Amino acid sequence: MADLSVRIPVGKRELCFKNPIMPAAAGLGDLIEYGKYYDLSRLGALMPNSIMMESGSVSRARKLYGAEYGYITSLGSNSLGVMEFVKKIAVHLPWQESPLILNLKAEDLEGLVKLAGTAAGCREVAGIEINMNCPYSMAATDPRQYWRDYGWLREMIRGVREAAGEKLLIIKVPTTMVDVEDIAAIARECGADGFTSFGALTGCAIDVHSREFRCGNSGSGGYCGPGLKPLALWSCSRVHKAVDIPIFSAGGVTNADDVIEHIMAGAWMVQVGSANLTRPDFMPRLIESLDRRLDELGIRSLDEIRGCVKPH
């Protein structure tokens, strides 16, 4: 059997994952309901839907539309605020066996820093992933889009780095086209431990009969699915070549070979999103399939193939 474990440096220590498979934010809702289908501790890491500081109401907008080669989703944030999530959900998750990572969203930098500190102060939380689509709100009072100005970006990452303390800090690329190498380099410079190199891209679908958007409050949602895998692999490969930072890759995973491609492109961990919509036990089956496939290919550990891809 291949060694599937992953060890990511966090300050002077390492955070250990039993395998590289974890949900992307919004991939498994609040996680707890999936425990009916399999033992959640089988996953390399746990990540629920995005979390904000305060509890909110559940969006009534249509959340999902099956588009060409994937889905358009508008899942929003978890309706539970960070402390309510920890008290009601996290305590029932196997966080001592599979590290719990929270994806955080806020309406402004002050709120994001406060949220990061609150999450990092919870013993159940091993790390945080910062959604760089900040400010995250149509009604946000902060006019700055932090990924558009590298000075603002440095201010944001340094703020959440200090707030996160000794917990794992991952910076996630925004859902827009950016110079991903530059963003990753700034993340590393400002103290991030990891970088999520790809996420859903903003898209929409239109009903020609009703003349209405098919998904989301404002008409748009995150386009995700198999059709994005080539873009995701290229983004991961670019970051790997440019910046020495552990990469959390994501995009288009439907089978074990997809996972191996992401790792060969440079990934340490691989996030799975839309594939969980195909069947609730997709990820544990994927882990089993990955183990078998690595044996078939004669690969003994993930370190052996990470970033090994070369020109044809």
Secondary structure as a PSIPRED ss2 file (coil, helix, strand):
# PSIPRED VFORMAT (PSIPRED V4.0)

   1 M C   1.000  0.000  0.000
   2 A C   1.000  0.000  0.000
   3 D E   0.000  0.000  1.000
   4 L C   1.000  0.000  0.000
   5 S C   1.000  0.000  0.000
   6 V E   0.000  0.000  1.000
   7 R E   0.000  0.000  1.000
   8 I E   0.000  0.000  1.000
   9 P E   0.000  0.000  1.000
  10 V E   0.000  0.000  1.000
  11 G C   1.000  0.000  0.000
  12 K C   1.000  0.000  0.000
  13 R E   0.000  0.000  1.000
  14 E E   0.000  0.000  1.000
  15 L E   0.000  0.000  1.000
  16 C E   0.000  0.000  1.000
  17 F E   0.000  0.000  1.000
  18 K C   1.000  0.000  0.000
  19 N C   1.000  0.000  0.000
  20 P C   1.000  0.000  0.000
  21 I E   0.000  0.000  1.000
  22 M E   0.000  0.000  1.000
  23 P E   0.000  0.000  1.000
  24 A C   1.000  0.000  0.000
  25 A C   1.000  0.000  0.000
  26 A C   1.000  0.000  0.000
  27 G C   1.000  0.000  0.000
  28 L C   1.000  0.000  0.000
  29 G C   1.000  0.000  0.000
  30 D C   1.000  0.000  0.000
  31 L C   1.000  0.000  0.000
  32 I H   0.000  1.000  0.000
  33 E H   0.000  1.000  0.000
  34 Y H   0.000  1.000  0.000
  35 G H   0.000  1.000  0.000
  36 K H   0.000  1.000  0.000
  37 Y C   1.000  0.000  0.000
  38 Y C   1.000  0.000  0.000
  39 D C   1.000  0.000  0.000
  40 L H   0.000  1.000  0.000
  41 S H   0.000  1.000  0.000
  42 R H   0.000  1.000  0.000
  43 L C   1.000  0.000  0.000
  44 G C   1.000  0.000  0.000
  45 A C   1.000  0.000  0.000
  46 L E   0.000  0.000  1.000
  47 M C   1.000  0.000  0.000
  48 P C   1.000  0.000  0.000
  49 N C   1.000  0.000  0.000
  50 S C   1.000  0.000  0.000
  51 I E   0.000  0.000  1.000
  52 M E   0.000  0.000  1.000
  53 M C   1.000  0.000  0.000
  54 E C   1.000  0.000  0.000
  55 S C   1.000  0.000  0.000
  56 G C   1.000  0.000  0.000
  57 S C   1.000  0.000  0.000
  58 V C   1.000  0.000  0.000
  59 S C   1.000  0.000  0.000
  60 R C   1.000  0.000  0.000
  61 A C   1.000  0.000  0.000
  62 R C   1.000  0.000  0.000
  63 K C   1.000  0.000  0.000
  64 L E   0.000  0.000  1.000
  65 Y E   0.000  0.000  1.000
  66 G E   0.000  0.000  1.000
  67 A E   0.000  0.000  1.000
  68 E C   1.000  0.000  0.000
  69 Y C   1.000  0.000  0.000
  70 G E   0.000  0.000  1.000
  71 Y E   0.000  0.000  1.000
  72 I E   0.000  0.000  1.000
  73 T E   0.000  0.000  1.000
  74 S C   1.000  0.000  0.000
  75 L C   1.000  0.000  0.000
  76 G C   1.000  0.000  0.000
  77 S C   1.000  0.000  0.000
  78 N C   1.000  0.000  0.000
  79 S C   1.000  0.000  0.000
  80 L C   1.000  0.000  0.000
  81 G E   0.000  0.000  1.000
  82 V H   0.000  1.000  0.000
  83 M H   0.000  1.000  0.000
  84 E H   0.000  1.000  0.000
  85 F H   0.000  1.000  0.000
  86 V H   0.000  1.000  0.000
  87 K H   0.000  1.000  0.000
  88 K H   0.000  1.000  0.000
  89 I C   1.000  0.000  0.000
  90 A H   0.000  1.000  0.000
  91 V H   0.000  1.000  0.000
  92 H H   0.000  1.000  0.000
  93 L C   1.000  0.000  0.000
  94 P C   1.000  0.000  0.000
  95 W C   1.000  0.000  0.000
  96 Q C   1.000  0.000  0.000
  97 E C   1.000  0.000  0.000
  98 S C   1.000  0.000  0.000
  99 P C   1.000  0.000  0.000
 100 L E   0.000  0.000  1.000
 101 I E   0.000  0.000  1.000
 102 L E   0.000  0.000  1.000
 103 N E   0.000  0.000  1.000
 104 L E   0.000  0.000  1.000
 105 K C   1.000  0.000  0.000
 106 A C   1.000  0.000  0.000
 107 E C   1.000  0.000  0.000
 108 D C   1.000  0.000  0.000
 109 L H   0.000  1.000  0.000
 110 E H   0.000  1.000  0.000
 111 G H   0.000  1.000  0.000
 112 L H   0.000  1.000  0.000
 113 V H   0.000  1.000  0.000
 114 K H   0.000  1.000  0.000
 115 L H   0.000  1.000  0.000
 116 A H   0.000  1.000  0.000
 117 G H   0.000  1.000  0.000
 118 T H   0.000  1.000  0.000
 119 A H   0.000  1.000  0.000
 120 A H   0.000  1.000  0.000
 121 G C   1.000  0.000  0.000
 122 C C   1.000  0.000  0.000
 123 R C   1.000  0.000  0.000
 124 E C   1.000  0.000  0.000
 125 V E   0.000  0.000  1.000
 126 A E   0.000  0.000  1.000
 127 G E   0.000  0.000  1.000
 128 I E   0.000  0.000  1.000
 129 E E   0.000  0.000  1.000
 130 I E   0.000  0.000  1.000
 131 N E   0.000  0.000  1.000
 132 M C   1.000  0.000  0.000
 133 N C   1.000  0.000  0.000
 134 C C   1.000  0.000  0.000
 135 P C   1.000  0.000  0.000
 136 Y C   1.000  0.000  0.000
 137 S C   1.000  0.000  0.000
 138 M C   1.000  0.000  0.000
 139 A C   1.000  0.000  0.000
 140 A C   1.000  0.000  0.000
 141 T C   1.000  0.000  0.000
 142 D C   1.000  0.000  0.000
 143 P C   1.000  0.000  0.000
 144 R C   1.000  0.000  0.000
 145 Q C   1.000  0.000  0.000
 146 Y H   0.000  1.000  0.000
 147 W H   0.000  1.000  0.000
 148 R H   0.000  1.000  0.000
 149 D C   1.000  0.000  0.000
 150 Y H   0.000  1.000  0.000
 151 G H   0.000  1.000  0.000
 152 W H   0.000  1.000  0.000
 153 L H   0.000  1.000  0.000
 154 R H   0.000  1.000  0.000
 155 E H   0.000  1.000  0.000
 156 M H   0.000  1.000  0.000
 157 I H   0.000  1.000  0.000
 158 R H   0.000  1.000  0.000
 159 G H   0.000  1.000  0.000
 160 V H   0.000  1.000  0.000
 161 R H   0.000  1.000  0.000
 162 E H   0.000  1.000  0.000
 163 A H   0.000  1.000  0.000
 164 A H   0.000  1.000  0.000
 165 G C   1.000  0.000  0.000
 166 E C   1.000  0.000  0.000
 167 K C   1.000  0.000  0.000
 168 L E   0.000  0.000  1.000
 169 L E   0.000  0.000  1.000
 170 I E   0.000  0.000  1.000
 171 I E   0.000  0.000  1.000
 172 K E   0.000  0.000  1.000
 173 V C   1.000  0.000  0.000
 174 P C   1.000  0.000  0.000
 175 T C   1.000  0.000  0.000
 176 T C   1.000  0.000  0.000
 177 M C   1.000  0.000  0.000
 178 V C   1.000  0.000  0.000
 179 D C   1.000  0.000  0.000
 180 V H   0.000  1.000  0.000
 181 E H   0.000  1.000  0.000
 182 D H   0.000  1.000  0.000
 183 I H   0.000  1.000  0.000
 184 A H   0.000  1.000  0.000
 185 A H   0.000  1.000  0.000
 186 I H   0.000  1.000  0.000
 187 A H   0.000  1.000  0.000
 188 R H   0.000  1.000  0.000
 189 E H   0.000  1.000  0.000
 190 C C   1.000  0.000  0.000
 191 G C   1.000  0.000  0.000
 192 A C   1.000  0.000  0.000
 193 D C   1.000  0.000  0.000
 194 G E   0.000  0.000  1.000
 195 F E   0.000  0.000  1.000
 196 T E   0.000  0.000  1.000
 197 S C   1.000  0.000  0.000
 198 F C   1.000  0.000  0.000
 199 G C   1.000  0.000  0.000
 200 A C   1.000  0.000  0.000
 201 L E   0.000  0.000  1.000
 202 T E   0.000  0.000  1.000
 203 G E   0.000  0.000  1.000
 204 C E   0.000  0.000  1.000
 205 A C   1.000  0.000  0.000
 206 I E   0.000  0.000  1.000
 207 D E   0.000  0.000  1.000
 208 V C   1.000  0.000  0.000
 209 H C   1.000  0.000  0.000
 210 S C   1.000  0.000  0.000
 211 R C   1.000  0.000  0.000
 212 E E   0.000  0.000  1.000
 213 F E   0.000  0.000  1.000
 214 R C   1.000  0.000  0.000
 215 C C   1.000  0.000  0.000
 216 G C   1.000  0.000  0.000
 217 N C   1.000  0.000  0.000
 218 S C   1.000  0.000  0.000
 219 G C   1.000  0.000  0.000
 220 S E   0.000  0.000  1.000
 221 G E   0.000  0.000  1.000
 222 G E   0.000  0.000  1.000
 223 Y E   0.000  0.000  1.000
 224 C E   0.000  0.000  1.000
 225 G C   1.000  0.000  0.000
 226 P H   0.000  1.000  0.000
 227 G H   0.000  1.000  0.000
 228 L H   0.000  1.000  0.000
 229 K H   0.000  1.000  0.000
 230 P H   0.000  1.000  0.000
 231 L H   0.000  1.000  0.000
 232 A H   0.000  1.000  0.000
 233 L H   0.000  1.000  0.000
 234 W H   0.000  1.000  0.000
 235 S H   0.000  1.000  0.000
 236 C H   0.000  1.000  0.000
 237 S H   0.000  1.000  0.000
 238 R H   0.000  1.000  0.000
 239 V H   0.000  1.000  0.000
 240 H H   0.000  1.000  0.000
 241 K H   0.000  1.000  0.000
 242 A H   0.000  1.000  0.000
 243 V C   1.000  0.000  0.000
 244 D C   1.000  0.000  0.000
 245 I C   1.000  0.000  0.000
 246 P C   1.000  0.000  0.000
 247 I E   0.000  0.000  1.000
 248 F E   0.000  0.000  1.000
 249 S E   0.000  0.000  1.000
 250 A E   0.000  0.000  1.000
 251 G C   1.000  0.000  0.000
 252 G C   1.000  0.000  0.000
 253 V C   1.000  0.000  0.000
 254 T C   1.000  0.000  0.000
 255 N C   1.000  0.000  0.000
 256 A H   0.000  1.000  0.000
 257 D H   0.000  1.000  0.000
 258 D H   0.000  1.000  0.000
 259 V H   0.000  1.000  0.000
 260 I H   0.000  1.000  0.000
 261 E H   0.000  1.000  0.000
 262 H H   0.000  1.000  0.000
 263 I H   0.000  1.000  0.000
 264 M H   0.000  1.000  0.000
 265 A H   0.000  1.000  0.000
 266 G C   1.000  0.000  0.000
 267 A E   0.000  0.000  1.000
 268 W E   0.000  0.000  1.000
 269 M E   0.000  0.000  1.000
 270 V E   0.000  0.000  1.000
 271 Q E   0.000  0.000  1.000
 272 V E   0.000  0.000  1.000
 273 G C   1.000  0.000  0.000
 274 S H   0.000  1.000  0.000
 275 A H   0.000  1.000  0.000
 276 N H   0.000  1.000  0.000
 277 L H   0.000  1.000  0.000
 278 T C   1.000  0.000  0.000
 279 R C   1.000  0.000  0.000
 280 P C   1.000  0.000  0.000
 281 D C   1.000  0.000  0.000
 282 F H   0.000  1.000  0.000
 283 M H   0.000  1.000  0.000
 284 P H   0.000  1.000  0.000
 285 R H   0.000  1.000  0.000
 286 L H   0.000  1.000  0.000
 287 I H   0.000  1.000  0.000
 288 E H   0.000  1.000  0.000
 289 S H   0.000  1.000  0.000
 290 L H   0.000  1.000  0.000
 291 D H   0.000  1.000  0.000
 292 R H   0.000  1.000  0.000
 293 R H   0.000  1.000  0.000
 294 L H   0.000  1.000  0.000
 295 D H   0.000  1.000  0.000
 296 E H   0.000  1.000  0.000
 297 L C   1.000  0.000  0.000
 298 G C   1.000  0.000  0.000
 299 I C   1.000  0.000  0.000
 300 R C   1.000  0.000  0.000
 301 S E   0.000  0.000  1.000
 302 L H   0.000  1.000  0.000
 303 D H   0.000  1.000  0.000
 304 E H   0.000  1.000  0.000
 305 I C   1.000  0.000  0.000
 306 R C   1.000  0.000  0.000
 307 G C   1.000  0.000  0.000
 308 C C   1.000  0.000  0.000
 309 V C   1.000  0.000  0.000
 310 K C   1.000  0.000  0.000
 311 P C   1.000  0.000  0.000
 312 H C   1.000  0.000  0.000
